[in-house]
Amino acid sequence: MRGTVWFVGAGPGDPELLTVKGRALIERTGAILFAGSLVNEAATRWAPPGCVIADSKAMTLPQMAAWLIRQAGEHETVVRLQTGDPALYGALIELVQPLDAAGVPVRVVPGVSSAMASAAAAVESFTLPEVTQSVIFTRVEGRTPMPPGEDLAALAAHRTTLCIFLSITLLHKVEAGLRAAGWPEDAPIVVVHKASWPGEERIVRGTLSDIKQRCRDAGIVSQAMILASPTLGARHWPDLVTSKLYDPGFTHRFRKASA
């Protein structure tokens, strides 16, 4: 009999941002493989006595798959803890394929993305009425090339909210892409380092013209989310277009419009 391998989103860093379901799986699992370079080890603290715990940061993909397959042969429940949400920039499908080939059942538990945690840390909203109603999750080209049509300049041309992952060491490319799309030099940019990590979270605010220098001065060179959006700073705007849902003149099935 094969056990089930659960890919659990560990969230952005704060172990208390694990989902209730994710924590319950950790509490009963026989083995945990966690991404130690990105996942706070504190997330494993709910593991039961005798649980086999391994850090995957020094493993190759085949080694990780082999470890999970081996543990699934010995335990009913095996947990692969992945940073943020497994569906975003995680080696989910690459690991699922060898498990499928080995006949190991696979389940996925979503997690809080660092994009959401960054917005929460900075008290920002990705969407505002009549400003933008769309959010793009992307990255800039590094060792992993971008597919045709997905370069940052093309995406930034929509002038919507951009959550730019895995790109803090490529801020010059981020700046170039936004400028190519016509973003002004005073466009607000927020960079959040280790969003939600207790005692380690840092927030840097700037503009397109100075965010690279501000991050350099702060020594931020890893694990950072770059937010570029026309909504940034709206907390301090004197005027906002408010949601129609809560407008006194708007009728919906729970409330009739007032005069």
C-alpha positions as CSV (number, residue, x, y, z in Angstrom):
1,M,0.0,0.0,0.0
2,R,1.2,3.5,-0.9
3,G,0.7,6.5,1.4
4,T,-0.4,9.8,0.0
5,V,2.0,12.7,-0.6
6,W,0.4,16.0,0.3
7,F,1.9,19.1,-1.3
8,V,1.2,21.7,1.4
9,G,1.5,25.4,0.9
10,A,3.6,26.6,3.9
11,G,2.6,30.2,3.3
12,P,4.9,33.2,3.1
13,G,7.0,32.6,6.3
14,D,4.9,33.1,9.4
15,P,4.1,29.5,10.5
16,E,0.8,30.8,11.9
17,L,-0.3,31.5,8.3
18,L,-0.4,27.8,7.5
19,T,-4.0,26.8,6.8
20,V,-5.8,24.7,9.4
21,K,-5.8,21.8,7.0
22,G,-2.1,22.1,6.4
23,R,-1.3,22.1,10.1
24,A,-3.6,19.1,10.7
25,L,-1.7,17.2,8.1
26,I,1.7,18.1,9.7
27,E,0.3,17.0,13.0
28,R,-0.3,13.4,11.7
29,T,2.3,13.0,9.0
30,G,5.0,10.3,9.1
31,A,7.5,12.3,7.0
32,I,8.1,15.9,6.0
33,L,10.2,17.2,3.1
34,F,10.5,21.0,3.4
35,A,12.2,23.6,1.2
36,G,14.6,24.9,3.8
37,S,16.0,27.7,1.7
38,L,12.5,29.3,1.6
39,V,10.2,27.7,4.2
40,N,10.5,28.7,7.8
41,E,11.6,25.6,9.7
42,A,9.2,26.6,12.5
43,A,6.4,25.3,10.2
44,T,7.6,21.8,11.1
45,R,7.2,22.3,14.9
46,W,3.7,20.6,14.9
47,A,5.2,17.3,13.5
48,P,4.5,14.3,15.8
49,P,7.3,12.5,17.6
50,G,9.2,10.2,15.4
51,C,8.3,12.1,12.2
52,V,11.1,11.9,9.6
53,I,12.0,15.4,8.6
54,A,14.4,16.3,5.7
55,D,15.5,19.6,4.2
56,S,15.4,19.6,0.4
57,K,17.6,22.6,-0.2
58,A,20.6,20.5,-1.2
59,M,18.6,17.9,-3.1
60,T,18.1,17.6,-6.9
61,L,14.7,17.0,-8.3
62,P,15.3,13.3,-8.8
63,Q,16.5,13.0,-5.2
64,M,13.5,14.7,-3.9
65,A,11.1,12.5,-5.9
66,A,13.0,9.4,-4.7
67,W,12.7,10.5,-1.1
68,L,9.0,11.1,-1.3
69,I,8.4,7.8,-3.1
70,R,10.4,6.0,-0.4
71,Q,8.6,7.6,2.5
72,A,5.2,7.0,0.8
73,G,6.0,3.3,0.9
74,E,6.5,3.6,4.7
75,H,3.9,6.1,5.9
76,E,0.2,6.7,5.3
77,T,0.7,10.5,5.1
78,V,3.8,12.3,3.7
79,V,4.0,16.1,3.5
80,R,6.0,18.1,1.0
81,L,6.1,21.7,2.5
82,Q,6.4,24.3,-0.3
83,T,6.8,28.0,0.1
84,G,3.7,30.1,-0.4
85,D,1.2,28.3,-2.6
86,P,2.3,25.2,-4.5
87,A,0.7,26.4,-7.7
88,L,2.8,29.5,-7.9
89,Y,6.5,29.1,-8.9
90,G,6.8,25.8,-7.2
91,A,8.2,22.6,-8.6
92,L,4.8,21.0,-8.3
93,I,4.2,19.3,-11.6
94,E,7.9,18.4,-11.9
95,L,7.5,16.4,-8.7
96,V,4.0,15.1,-9.3
97,Q,5.0,13.4,-12.6
98,P,7.5,10.9,-11.0
99,L,5.0,10.2,-8.2
100,D,2.3,9.5,-10.7
101,A,4.7,7.1,-12.5
102,A,5.4,5.3,-9.3
103,G,1.7,5.0,-8.5
104,V,1.8,7.3,-5.4
105,P,-1.4,9.2,-4.7
106,V,-1.0,13.0,-4.6
107,R,-3.1,15.8,-3.0
108,V,-2.5,19.5,-2.8
109,V,-3.4,22.0,0.0
110,P,-3.2,25.7,-1.1
111,G,-1.3,28.2,0.9
112,V,-1.0,32.0,1.4
113,S,1.2,33.5,-1.4
114,S,3.9,35.9,-0.6
115,A,2.1,38.3,-3.0
116,M,-0.9,38.4,-0.6
117,A,1.3,38.6,2.5
118,S,3.3,41.5,1.0
119,A,0.1,43.5,0.3
120,A,-1.0,42.8,3.8
121,A,2.3,43.9,5.3
122,A,2.2,47.1,3.4
123,V,-1.5,47.6,3.9
124,E,-2.1,47.9,0.2
125,S,-4.9,46.7,-2.1
126,F,-4.3,45.2,-5.5
127,T,-7.6,46.4,-6.8
128,L,-9.6,49.6,-6.5
129,P,-12.8,50.7,-8.3
130,E,-12.1,52.6,-11.5
131,V,-8.3,52.3,-10.9
132,T,-7.6,48.7,-11.7
133,Q,-9.5,45.4,-11.4
134,S,-6.8,43.1,-12.6
135,V,-3.6,41.5,-11.0
136,I,-0.7,40.0,-12.9
137,F,1.7,37.5,-11.2
138,T,4.9,37.4,-13.2
139,R,8.7,37.5,-13.0
140,V,11.5,38.9,-15.3
141,E,13.7,36.7,-17.3
142,G,16.7,35.3,-15.6
143,R,18.0,31.7,-15.9
144,T,14.5,30.7,-16.7
145,P,13.4,32.4,-20.0
146,M,10.0,34.0,-20.4
147,P,7.6,32.6,-23.0
148,P,6.9,34.7,-26.1
149,G,4.6,37.6,-25.3
150,E,5.2,37.5,-21.6
151,D,8.1,40.0,-21.2
152,L,7.5,42.5,-18.5
153,A,7.1,45.4,-20.9
154,A,4.2,43.7,-22.6
155,L,2.5,42.8,-19.4
156,A,3.1,46.3,-17.8
157,A,1.5,47.9,-20.8
158,H,-1.9,47.0,-19.2
159,R,-1.1,49.4,-16.4
160,T,-2.6,47.1,-13.9
161,T,-1.2,45.6,-10.7
162,L,2.0,43.7,-11.1
163,C,3.3,41.2,-8.5
164,I,6.8,40.5,-9.6
165,F,8.3,37.3,-8.1
166,L,11.9,36.1,-8.0
167,S,13.3,39.3,-9.5
168,I,14.9,41.4,-6.7
169,T,18.4,40.8,-8.1
170,L,17.1,41.9,-11.5
171,L,15.6,45.2,-10.6
172,H,17.4,46.9,-13.5
173,K,15.3,44.6,-15.8
174,V,12.2,45.5,-13.8
175,E,12.9,49.2,-14.3
176,A,13.6,48.8,-18.0
177,G,10.4,46.8,-18.5
178,L,8.2,49.4,-16.7
179,R,9.8,52.3,-18.6
180,A,9.4,50.5,-21.9
181,A,5.7,50.2,-21.1
182,G,5.5,54.0,-20.4
183,W,5.3,54.0,-16.6
184,P,6.3,57.4,-15.2
185,E,9.5,57.9,-13.1
186,D,7.3,58.7,-10.1
187,A,5.3,55.5,-10.3
188,P,5.1,54.0,-6.8
189,I,6.9,50.7,-6.1
190,V,6.8,48.7,-2.9
191,V,9.4,45.9,-2.2
192,V,8.7,43.6,0.7
193,H,11.5,41.3,2.0
194,K,10.5,38.1,3.8
195,A,6.8,39.1,4.1
196,S,5.3,37.9,7.4
197,W,8.6,36.3,8.7
198,P,8.6,37.2,12.4
199,G,11.4,39.7,13.1
200,E,12.7,39.6,9.5
201,E,10.1,41.4,7.4
202,R,11.2,44.7,5.8
203,I,9.2,47.1,3.6
204,V,10.9,49.5,1.2
205,R,8.8,52.1,-0.6
206,G,10.0,54.2,-3.5
207,T,9.4,55.1,-7.1
208,L,10.5,53.7,-10.4
209,S,13.3,56.3,-10.4
210,D,14.8,55.3,-7.0
211,I,13.6,51.9,-5.8
212,K,16.8,50.1,-6.9
213,Q,19.0,52.4,-4.9
214,R,16.6,52.2,-1.9
215,C,16.8,48.4,-2.0
216,R,20.6,48.5,-2.4
217,D,20.8,50.8,0.6
218,A,18.6,48.4,2.7
219,G,20.7,45.4,1.6
220,I,17.8,43.6,0.2
221,V,19.1,41.0,-2.3
222,S,16.8,37.9,-1.8
223,Q,13.3,36.7,-0.9
224,A,11.5,39.9,-1.9
225,M,8.3,40.7,-3.6
226,I,8.1,43.6,-6.0
227,L,4.7,45.4,-6.2
228,A,4.0,47.9,-8.9
229,S,0.5,49.2,-9.2
230,P,-1.5,52.3,-9.7
231,T,-3.3,51.5,-6.4
232,L,-0.2,51.8,-4.2
233,G,-0.5,54.5,-1.6
234,A,-4.3,54.8,-2.0
235,R,-4.6,54.7,1.8
236,H,-3.5,58.3,1.8
237,W,-5.5,59.6,-1.2
238,P,-8.0,62.3,-0.3
239,D,-10.6,60.9,-2.7
240,L,-11.6,57.4,-3.6
241,V,-14.2,55.9,-5.8
242,T,-15.9,53.5,-3.5
243,S,-17.4,50.1,-4.2
244,K,-20.9,50.0,-5.7
245,L,-21.7,47.0,-3.5
246,Y,-21.9,49.1,-0.4
247,D,-23.3,52.2,-2.1
248,P,-26.6,53.3,-0.4
249,G,-28.1,53.6,-3.9
250,F,-27.2,50.1,-5.0
251,T,-29.7,47.2,-4.6
252,H,-28.7,43.6,-4.3
253,R,-30.4,40.5,-2.9
254,F,-29.5,41.3,0.7
255,R,-30.4,45.0,0.7
256,K,-32.7,47.4,-1.0
257,A,-31.3,50.8,-2.1
258,S,-32.1,53.7,0.2
259,A,-33.3,57.0,-1.1
